[in-house]
Amino acid sequence: MAEEETRGEPMHGHPAGEPPKMAPPDEKQQLHKEAAAPPPYPRHGGGGGGGYPAAREPRRALCAFIVISLFLLGVTALTLWLVYRPHHPRFRVVSAAVYQLNTSSPPFISATMQFSLLARNPNKRVSIYYESLSAFVSYRNFAITSPVILPPLFQETKSTVALSPLVGGGPVAVEAAELGNALAMDEAYGVVGVSLVLNGKLRYKAGAIRSGPHGIYVRCDLLLSFKKGFVGQLPLLGSPPCKVFI
């Protein structure tokens, strides 16, 4: 009897004699997709939307750090430039002497002159180092002497240095044929206008920092009281401050 009662009970919760019910194919596919789907990204700000992935936060912080660093570097560079910005040196010719001026062999002109000029460094915190500096004399924008190389010069802050370059010596061929005649006419008149030209490079030095080389061009326009055949120191009829281009 016990065996008959046991055989009559339903198996696995299904009525006796009926096969178990299977889930429809669509429901199986849905369950498989939900099981295979990856978990969502963790989001900040508690539950709900509106957050962003945590992986983006370090990038945003790095970008902010770079922007702030560049801004601070720019402010520092501007401050240093305003404090240490160099002013151009100043030059002025104070005397001139002529030892030779010959225009009798065109197209050649022979001239030997010496000038005394003052170089002023107006900077309070920046010194100046002159290198590769040369000097020559021009007349009506034509060189009438060969360039002479000057020795290197270091100039301290707020200082004045005297230079006495001796230029010329040999004959120089000029392109303009009428240049010798114009110079001879000025000699006969008693007033000769010439220019002392300095050309080279300089460096600025502020503490332990030294700048790169900068080209410098100095032009000193002069009016000399000169008669043909005179040799020696000449009066300066006009000696304005030299023009300096860097």
C-alpha positions as CSV (number, residue, x, y, z in Angstrom):
1,M,0.0,0.0,0.0
2,A,2.8,2.4,0.9
3,E,4.3,1.8,-2.6
4,E,1.0,2.5,-4.3
5,E,0.6,5.8,-2.4
6,T,4.1,6.8,-3.2
7,R,3.7,6.0,-6.9
8,G,0.5,8.1,-7.1
9,E,2.1,11.3,-5.8
10,P,3.0,13.9,-8.5
11,M,6.8,14.3,-9.4
12,H,8.6,17.8,-9.3
13,G,5.4,19.8,-8.6
14,H,3.7,18.7,-11.8
15,P,0.4,16.8,-11.9
16,A,0.9,13.1,-12.3
17,G,1.0,11.9,-15.8
18,E,1.7,15.4,-17.3
19,P,5.1,16.4,-18.8
20,P,6.9,19.5,-17.1
21,K,6.3,22.8,-18.8
22,M,9.3,24.5,-20.6
23,A,9.9,28.2,-20.8
24,P,9.2,29.8,-24.2
25,P,12.2,30.3,-26.5
26,D,11.8,34.1,-26.2
27,E,12.0,34.1,-22.5
28,K,15.1,31.9,-22.6
29,Q,16.9,34.4,-24.9
30,Q,15.9,37.3,-22.7
31,L,17.3,35.6,-19.6
32,H,20.5,34.7,-21.4
33,K,21.1,38.4,-22.5
34,E,20.5,39.7,-19.0
35,A,23.0,37.2,-17.6
36,A,25.6,38.0,-20.2
37,A,25.3,41.9,-20.0
38,P,28.2,43.6,-18.2
39,P,27.5,45.5,-15.0
40,P,27.0,49.3,-15.4
41,Y,29.9,51.8,-14.7
42,P,30.0,53.0,-11.2
43,R,28.7,56.6,-11.1
44,H,29.3,59.4,-8.6
45,G,26.7,61.4,-6.9
46,G,24.8,58.5,-5.4
47,G,21.9,56.8,-7.2
48,G,20.3,58.2,-10.3
49,G,21.8,59.6,-13.5
50,G,23.8,62.8,-14.1
51,G,27.2,61.4,-13.1
52,Y,30.2,60.5,-15.2
53,P,32.7,57.7,-15.3
54,A,35.3,57.8,-12.5
55,A,38.1,57.3,-15.1
56,R,37.6,60.8,-16.5
57,E,38.3,62.6,-13.2
58,P,42.1,62.2,-13.3
59,R,42.2,63.6,-16.8
60,R,40.2,66.6,-15.9
61,A,42.5,67.2,-12.9
62,L,45.6,66.9,-15.1
63,C,44.3,69.4,-17.6
64,A,43.5,71.9,-14.9
65,F,47.0,71.4,-13.4
66,I,48.6,72.1,-16.8
67,V,46.5,75.2,-17.5
68,I,47.3,76.6,-14.0
69,S,51.0,75.9,-14.4
70,L,51.2,77.6,-17.8
71,F,49.4,80.6,-16.4
72,L,51.8,80.9,-13.4
73,L,54.8,80.5,-15.7
74,G,53.5,83.3,-18.0
75,V,52.9,85.6,-15.0
76,T,56.4,84.9,-13.7
77,A,58.0,85.5,-17.1
78,L,56.1,88.8,-17.5
79,T,57.2,90.0,-14.1
80,L,60.8,89.1,-14.7
81,W,60.7,90.9,-18.1
82,L,59.2,94.0,-16.5
83,V,61.8,94.0,-13.8
84,Y,64.9,93.1,-15.9
85,R,63.9,94.3,-19.3
86,P,67.1,95.8,-20.8
87,H,67.2,99.3,-22.2
88,H,69.3,100.1,-25.3
89,P,72.8,101.4,-24.6
90,R,73.5,105.0,-25.5
91,F,76.4,106.4,-27.6
92,R,77.7,109.9,-28.2
93,V,80.8,111.2,-30.0
94,V,82.7,113.8,-28.0
95,S,85.8,114.5,-30.2
96,A,87.2,113.7,-33.7
97,A,90.5,114.0,-35.4
98,V,91.5,113.6,-39.0
99,Y,95.0,112.4,-39.9
100,Q,94.4,111.8,-43.6
101,L,91.7,112.6,-46.2
102,N,92.7,112.2,-49.8
103,T,90.3,112.3,-52.8
104,S,92.8,113.0,-55.6
105,S,92.8,109.5,-57.0
106,P,89.2,108.6,-57.9
107,P,87.5,106.3,-57.5
108,F,89.6,105.7,-54.4
109,I,89.4,107.7,-51.2
110,S,92.0,107.4,-48.4
111,A,91.0,108.5,-44.9
112,T,92.4,108.0,-41.4
113,M,90.3,109.3,-38.5
114,Q,90.0,108.8,-34.8
115,F,86.9,109.4,-32.7
116,S,86.3,109.5,-29.0
117,L,82.8,108.3,-28.0
118,L,81.1,107.5,-24.7
119,A,79.0,104.3,-24.3
120,R,76.4,104.5,-21.6
121,N,74.7,101.5,-20.0
122,P,71.5,102.9,-18.5
123,N,70.3,99.6,-17.0
124,K,70.1,99.2,-13.2
125,R,70.1,95.4,-13.1
126,V,71.4,94.3,-16.5
127,S,75.0,94.5,-17.7
128,I,76.1,94.4,-21.4
129,Y,78.8,92.3,-23.1
130,Y,79.8,93.6,-26.6
131,E,81.4,91.1,-29.0
132,S,82.3,91.2,-32.7
133,L,82.1,95.0,-32.7
134,S,83.5,96.8,-35.7
135,A,83.7,100.5,-36.7
136,F,84.0,102.4,-40.0
137,V,83.3,105.9,-41.4
138,S,80.7,106.6,-44.1
139,Y,80.1,109.7,-46.2
140,R,76.7,110.1,-47.8
141,N,75.9,106.4,-46.9
142,F,79.0,105.1,-48.6
143,A,81.9,103.6,-46.6
144,I,85.1,105.6,-47.1
145,T,87.2,103.4,-44.7
146,S,87.6,99.7,-44.1
147,P,86.0,98.3,-41.0
148,V,88.2,98.0,-37.9
149,I,87.5,95.2,-35.4
150,L,87.2,96.5,-31.8
151,P,88.2,94.4,-28.8
152,P,85.4,92.8,-26.7
153,L,83.9,95.0,-24.0
154,F,82.0,94.2,-20.8
155,Q,80.0,97.1,-19.3
156,E,78.6,97.0,-15.8
157,T,75.2,98.4,-14.8
158,K,74.8,102.2,-14.8
159,S,78.3,102.7,-16.1
160,T,79.9,104.8,-18.9
161,V,82.9,103.6,-21.0
162,A,85.1,105.7,-23.3
163,L,86.0,104.3,-26.7
164,S,88.6,105.7,-29.1
165,P,88.6,103.7,-32.4
166,L,91.2,104.6,-35.0
167,V,89.7,103.8,-38.4
168,G,90.9,103.9,-42.0
169,G,94.5,103.9,-43.4
170,G,94.3,102.4,-46.8
171,P,92.5,103.5,-50.0
172,V,88.9,102.4,-50.5
173,A,87.1,102.2,-53.8
174,V,83.7,103.9,-53.8
175,E,80.9,103.0,-56.2
176,A,79.7,106.5,-56.9
177,A,82.2,108.3,-59.1
178,E,81.0,111.8,-58.0
179,L,81.5,111.0,-54.3
180,G,85.1,112.2,-54.4
181,N,84.1,115.5,-56.0
182,A,81.3,116.1,-53.5
183,L,83.8,115.4,-50.6
184,A,86.3,117.8,-52.1
185,M,83.6,120.5,-52.4
186,D,82.7,120.1,-48.7
187,E,86.4,120.4,-47.8
188,A,86.6,123.7,-49.8
189,Y,83.4,124.9,-48.0
190,G,84.9,124.0,-44.6
191,V,82.1,121.7,-43.3
192,V,82.2,117.9,-43.8
193,G,79.4,115.6,-42.7
194,V,80.4,112.1,-41.9
195,S,79.0,109.2,-39.9
196,L,80.8,106.9,-37.5
197,V,79.2,103.4,-37.7
198,L,79.5,100.6,-35.2
199,N,78.2,97.2,-36.1
200,G,78.3,93.9,-34.2
201,K,76.6,91.8,-31.5
202,L,75.9,92.2,-27.8
203,R,74.6,90.1,-24.9
204,Y,72.6,91.1,-21.9
205,K,73.5,89.6,-18.5
206,A,71.2,89.7,-15.4
207,G,72.7,87.9,-12.5
208,A,73.5,84.3,-13.7
209,I,71.3,84.6,-16.7
210,R,72.9,85.6,-20.1
211,S,70.8,86.3,-23.2
212,G,71.6,85.1,-26.6
213,P,73.4,87.4,-29.1
214,H,71.6,90.4,-30.4
215,G,72.7,92.4,-33.4
216,I,73.5,96.1,-32.8
217,Y,73.9,98.9,-35.3
218,V,75.0,102.3,-34.1
219,R,75.2,105.4,-36.4
220,C,76.7,108.7,-35.2
221,D,76.1,111.6,-37.6
222,L,78.7,114.3,-37.3
223,L,79.4,117.7,-38.8
224,L,83.2,118.5,-38.8
225,S,84.8,121.9,-39.3
226,F,87.5,120.8,-41.7
227,K,89.7,122.5,-44.3
228,K,91.7,120.6,-46.9
229,G,95.2,119.9,-45.7
230,F,94.4,120.2,-42.0
231,V,95.6,117.4,-39.7
232,G,94.7,116.9,-36.1
233,Q,91.8,117.5,-33.7
234,L,88.7,119.0,-35.3
235,P,85.9,121.1,-33.8
236,L,82.5,119.3,-33.8
237,L,79.8,121.6,-35.3
238,G,77.1,119.0,-34.6
239,S,77.2,115.8,-32.5
240,P,73.7,114.6,-31.6
241,P,73.2,111.4,-29.7
242,C,73.9,108.3,-31.9
243,K,71.1,106.2,-33.3
244,V,71.0,102.7,-31.8
245,F,69.2,99.8,-33.4
246,I,69.0,96.4,-31.8
